[in-house]
């Protein structure tokens, strides 16, 4: 016959000597998990920046007077340096966008965007912000965002970001949005790049490229 002590003994929770808690291992796991979360956020942010930059670059390239401004930028000798006081700022922004969209000349695109941003072109500064964000270069991205917000003029137009966001939201999902580059345009850019060898930066455009862009925007 079982006694009360036997029943209580069977119902008792087993007692084990707890193993030593490894604080260092726990902290390392937390750090790894936090790093993975941060990496995921940074990757998503970079992808979004690249997507948005593509939309804005196409918008700039397909503007009604884009080819005219590139033609103005093409004035002068190709080998002569571009002077800021004679620079067609819009043309530099368009040319930078074209170079970026080829996917082959990111350094040249950055160079021409910097020329335009240095002359006060706010959209080019924002393109540089997105460009560096997409590359994970947060310090450079923050610099160009500061330029957009504070250094390019006394007061930022309150509608600037709203306009950019509207363009990004409206254009990207639309199948009839700004047309992607044609093979002819890419060939003209490659021609300029080859003519400029061994320089790493694609030289200023010429009227042949401006004409190719004019035909592109017509279609």
N, C-alpha and C positions, 0 to 999 in steps of 0.2 A: 504493500500500500504506500502511495506517494505522499510525502508529508508536504506541508506548506513551504518548508525550506527548499524542497526539491523543485517545486513549481516556480518559486522566485529565482532560483538559480538558473533554470532554463530560460526564463524571461529576461534575464539581465543582459544588457548590451555588452558585447565583447570589448575588452579594453586592450589596446595595443600601444606600445611606446611610439609616439609620433616621430617620423623621420625629421631630420634637421631641414628647415626651409632654406633653400639656396636663394638668398636675396640677389646676389649678382646675376644668376641665371634669369631670374624673373625680370630684373631691370633690362637685361640684354634683350629678352623677348619683347618687352614693351617698346624698346627702342627700334627693334626690327619692324614691329607692327606699325609703329608711328611712321617709320621711314617708308614703308610700303604705301601707307595711306597718303603721305605727302607726295610720293612718286606718282601715284594714280592721279591726284589732283593736278600736279604739274603737267603730266602728260595730257590730261584733258584740256587744260588751259592752253597748252602749246598747239594742240590740234585745232581748237576753236579759233585761236589767233591766226593760224595759217589759212583756215577756211575763210575767215573774214577778210584777210588781206587779199586773197584771190578775188573775192567779190568786189572789193573796192578798187583793186588794180584794173579789173575788167571795166568797171564803171568809168574810171578815169580814161582808159584807152578808147572807150566807145563814145566819149563826149563829142558833141557836134563839131567842135573846132579843134579837135586833137591833132589832126593831120596838119592843119595850118600852123599850129604852134611848133610841131616838130620841124616843119619846113623853115620856120623862123630860126629855130635852134641850129639848123643845118647851114645857116649863112656863115661865110668865112672859111678860112683854110682848115681842113680837117686836123692837121697836125698842130695847130696853134692852140694854146690853152684857152679854156673858156673863162672869160672875165665876168665877175659877178654883176658888174654894172651894165653889161651888154647881154646878160643871160635872159633868154626867154624862160621864165620860171615855170609856166605851165608846160612848155615843151619839155623841160627837164623832168617834170613829174610824169608826163606821158611816156617819155622814153624809158624812165626807170621802171614804170609799170610794165611796159612791153618786155624789157629785159628780164624782169622777175617772172613773168608768165611763161617765158620759154623754158624755165626750169633749169637752164644751163649757165646762167650768169648772175648768181645772187650777189657776188661782190660788186659787180658793175651796177646792178640795180641799187644797191646800198649807196654807192658813190654818187649816183645822179640824184637819188632822193635827198642825200645830205646837201648837195648843192642847192636844190630847190628849197629845202627846209631852212638852210642858212640864209636864203633870200626872203624868208618870211612865209613860205608856203605851208600852211598849217596841215593840210591833208597829207603832205609828204612826211611831215614830222610824225603824224599818226601812223602812217605806213611803216615808218622806222620803228615805232613802238611795237607794232604788231609783228614786224619782221624779227626783232630781237626776242620778243616773247615766244614766238614759234621755235626759236633756236634754244630757248631756255636761258638766255642771257638777261637775267632779271635786272642787273645794274644798268645796262645800256637801255633796256626797255623803260625803266623808271626815269632815266634821264630825258628820253624823248617824250614821255608822257608829261613830264614837267614843262618841257618846251611848249607842248600843245596847250597846257593849262595856264601857264604864267608868262612865258618869255616871248611869245610871238604876238605882240600887241599889248595894249594896255588892259584890255578886258576881253575875255573869251566870249564869243557869241554863244548865248545860252542854247541856241538851236543846233550848234555844231554836232554834238554827239547824238542828238535826237535824229538829225538828218542821216548821219552815218549808220546808226542802228536801223533806221527805216530802210535804207538801201540794202543793208546786209540781210534783213529779214525778208524784204520784198523780192529781191533779185535771186537769192540763192536757190529757193525751192522751185523757181519758175523755169519750165523747159524752154520758154521763149525769152529768157533773160539775155544779157550781153553775150555775144557770140565768143566762143573760145578762139584761140589763135588759129590762123590758117597755116598750111605748110609753106606758102609763099612768104608770109611775114617772118617765120622762123628762119627760112633760107636767107632772107635779107639781113637779119641779125647775125647769123653765122658768117655771112660775107664780111660784115663790118668787123666782127671779132677776128677773122683771119687777116684782114687788112691791117689790123692794129698790132699784130704780133711783133715782138714778144711781150708787149705791154699786157698786163693782167686785166686792165680796165678797157671795156669796149669803148672805142672812140666815139666822138659825137656823130649823130646821124647825118645822112646826106639826103638830097632831094629824091633819090631813087627809093629810099626807105619811106619817106613822107608820102610818095605817090602810092606805094604798096599799102600803106596805112589808110590812105584816102579810099582806095578801092575796097579795103576790108570794111570800113565803116559804112560804105554805101550798101554793102550786102548784109 
